[in-house]
Amino acid sequence: MKINLVPLSRSNDKYLDVIDLYKEAFTTVRNIPTWLLKFKLRNGKDGFNVIYAGDIWVGLIYTTEYKDIVFVHFFAISESCRSSGYGSKVIDLLKTIHTNKKIVLNIEKLDERENNYKQRSKRKAFYQKNGFTSSGYIVKEPREELEMLIFGGHIHKEEIEAMYKYLFGSIISCFLKPKVIKLF
């Protein structure tokens, strides 16, 4: 079945389902309050897409492009569609759309002490199965540490810092500047 990405707008019949999926999938520090999320998405947001497989709503994805990098902010498959191969199909679509770009994303750092360690391990295994490898960097944000994974090349600390400055804008990035830590 063909995967399609449709820009999210308030007029999309899955708008509230997408908001609910976001709230369910991102329950930790990365969770934005519902009112703020709805405010930010009220007129749509470039890169924030609803995922469909034919006519079936599958999930959500939010990406931003910076030079030769595609940064995946959020990616979630609806609970009713999980473990059906849709996640891999979306990743394959991203690879096809962005053939000459690096695709990067952050996952929660593996830590056996965390309650959701098993979930974190499964998430990393999913991305590895789909061709992602460790970038060699941890991104330390104000309240969490994330491992950056990459597909399609390598990335350097300076590129990551420039990408975050672009994503946040120069004023906000002064306050929320994540610390990029080399793993190996």
C-alpha positions as CSV (number, residue, x, y, z in Angstrom):
1,M,0.0,0.0,0.0
2,K,1.3,3.5,-0.9
3,I,2.2,5.8,1.9
4,N,1.2,9.5,1.5
5,L,2.2,12.5,3.6
6,V,-0.5,15.2,3.8
7,P,0.2,18.5,5.5
8,L,-1.7,18.9,8.7
9,S,-4.3,21.7,9.0
10,R,-7.2,22.2,11.3
11,S,-9.5,21.3,8.4
12,N,-8.0,17.8,8.2
13,D,-10.5,15.2,9.4
14,K,-7.8,13.6,11.5
15,Y,-6.6,16.8,13.1
16,L,-7.8,15.9,16.6
17,D,-6.6,12.3,16.2
18,V,-3.1,13.6,15.3
19,I,-3.2,15.8,18.5
20,D,-4.2,12.8,20.6
21,L,-1.5,10.5,19.0
22,Y,1.1,13.2,19.7
23,K,0.0,13.4,23.4
24,E,0.0,9.6,23.7
25,A,3.3,9.0,22.0
26,F,5.3,11.8,23.5
27,T,4.6,11.7,27.3
28,T,8.0,12.8,28.6
29,V,9.9,16.1,28.4
30,R,9.2,16.5,24.7
31,N,5.4,16.7,25.4
32,I,4.0,20.1,24.5
33,P,0.8,21.2,26.3
34,T,-2.3,20.5,24.2
35,W,-3.4,24.2,24.1
36,L,0.1,25.2,22.8
37,L,0.3,22.4,20.3
38,K,-3.2,23.4,18.9
39,F,-2.1,27.0,18.8
40,K,1.1,26.2,16.9
41,L,-0.8,23.9,14.4
42,R,-3.9,26.0,14.0
43,N,-2.9,27.0,10.4
44,G,-0.7,24.1,9.7
45,K,3.1,23.9,10.1
46,D,5.6,23.3,7.4
47,G,6.8,19.7,7.7
48,F,4.1,18.5,10.0
49,N,2.3,15.8,8.1
50,V,-0.5,13.3,8.6
51,I,0.6,9.8,7.3
52,Y,-1.9,7.8,5.3
53,A,-1.6,4.3,3.7
54,G,-4.2,4.7,0.9
55,D,-7.3,6.0,2.8
56,I,-6.1,4.6,6.2
57,W,-4.8,7.1,8.7
58,V,-1.5,5.7,10.0
59,G,0.2,8.4,12.1
60,L,2.1,11.7,12.1
61,I,5.6,13.0,11.2
62,Y,7.2,16.3,11.7
63,T,10.4,17.1,9.8
64,T,12.5,20.2,9.0
65,E,15.1,20.5,6.3
66,Y,18.4,22.3,6.9
67,K,21.0,22.3,4.1
68,D,21.6,18.6,3.4
69,I,20.0,17.4,6.6
70,V,16.4,16.3,7.2
71,F,15.7,16.4,10.9
72,V,12.8,14.3,12.2
73,H,11.3,16.0,15.2
74,F,8.4,13.7,15.8
75,F,7.3,10.4,14.2
76,A,4.5,8.2,15.6
77,I,2.4,5.4,14.2
78,S,-1.2,5.1,15.5
79,E,-1.5,2.3,18.1
80,S,-4.0,0.3,15.8
81,C,-1.4,0.3,13.0
82,R,1.8,-0.5,14.9
83,S,3.7,-3.7,14.2
84,S,2.2,-3.8,10.7
85,G,5.2,-2.5,8.7
86,Y,3.9,1.1,8.3
87,G,6.8,2.6,10.2
88,S,9.4,1.0,7.9
89,K,7.3,2.1,4.9
90,V,7.4,5.7,6.1
91,I,11.2,5.5,6.6
92,D,11.5,4.1,3.1
93,L,9.4,7.0,1.8
94,L,11.7,9.5,3.6
95,K,14.7,7.9,2.0
96,T,13.1,8.2,-1.4
97,I,12.0,11.8,-1.1
98,H,15.4,12.9,0.4
99,T,17.8,10.7,-1.6
100,N,20.7,13.2,-1.4
101,K,20.2,14.2,2.2
102,K,21.1,12.9,5.6
103,I,18.2,12.0,7.8
104,V,18.7,12.5,11.5
105,L,16.6,12.0,14.6
106,N,16.9,11.8,18.3
107,I,15.8,9.0,20.5
108,E,15.9,8.7,24.3
109,K,19.3,7.6,25.4
110,L,19.4,3.9,26.4
111,D,19.6,3.8,30.2
112,E,18.7,0.5,32.0
113,R,17.6,2.5,35.1
114,E,14.7,4.1,33.2
115,N,11.2,2.7,33.5
116,N,10.8,2.5,29.7
117,Y,14.2,0.9,28.9
118,K,12.5,-1.9,27.0
119,Q,10.6,0.6,24.8
120,R,13.8,2.6,24.2
121,S,15.6,-0.6,23.2
122,K,12.8,-1.5,20.8
123,R,12.8,2.0,19.3
124,K,16.6,1.9,18.7
125,A,16.4,-1.6,17.2
126,F,13.6,-0.4,14.8
127,Y,15.7,2.5,13.5
128,Q,18.8,0.3,13.2
129,K,16.8,-2.3,11.2
130,N,15.9,0.6,8.9
131,G,19.5,1.6,8.3
132,F,20.1,4.2,10.9
133,T,23.3,4.2,12.9
134,S,24.5,6.2,15.8
135,S,25.8,9.6,14.8
136,G,28.3,9.4,17.6
137,Y,26.7,12.2,19.5
138,I,24.4,12.7,22.5
139,V,22.3,15.9,22.5
140,K,21.8,17.1,26.0
141,E,18.7,19.3,26.2
142,P,17.7,21.1,29.4
143,R,15.9,18.1,30.9
144,E,16.9,15.0,28.9
145,E,19.7,13.3,27.0
146,L,19.0,12.1,23.5
147,E,21.1,9.9,21.2
148,M,21.2,11.2,17.6
149,L,20.8,8.6,14.9
150,I,21.6,9.1,11.2
151,F,20.9,7.6,7.9
152,G,22.8,8.5,4.7
153,G,26.1,9.8,5.9
154,H,27.9,11.3,8.8
155,I,27.3,14.5,10.8
156,H,29.7,16.7,12.7
157,K,29.3,18.6,15.9
158,E,29.4,22.0,14.1
159,E,26.6,20.9,11.7
160,I,24.4,19.8,14.6
161,E,24.9,23.1,16.4
162,A,24.2,25.1,13.2
163,M,21.1,22.9,12.6
164,Y,19.7,23.6,16.1
165,K,20.4,27.3,15.8
166,Y,18.4,27.2,12.5
167,L,15.6,25.2,14.1
168,F,15.2,27.4,17.2
169,G,16.2,30.7,15.7
170,S,19.0,32.8,17.0
171,I,17.2,34.3,20.0
172,I,15.6,31.1,21.4
173,S,18.8,29.0,20.7
174,C,20.7,31.3,23.1
175,F,18.5,30.1,25.9
176,L,17.8,26.5,24.8
177,K,21.1,25.7,23.2
178,P,21.5,21.9,23.5
179,K,24.9,20.6,24.4
180,V,26.3,18.2,21.8
181,I,28.5,15.5,23.4
182,K,30.7,13.2,21.3
183,L,30.2,9.5,22.2
184,F,33.2,8.0,20.4
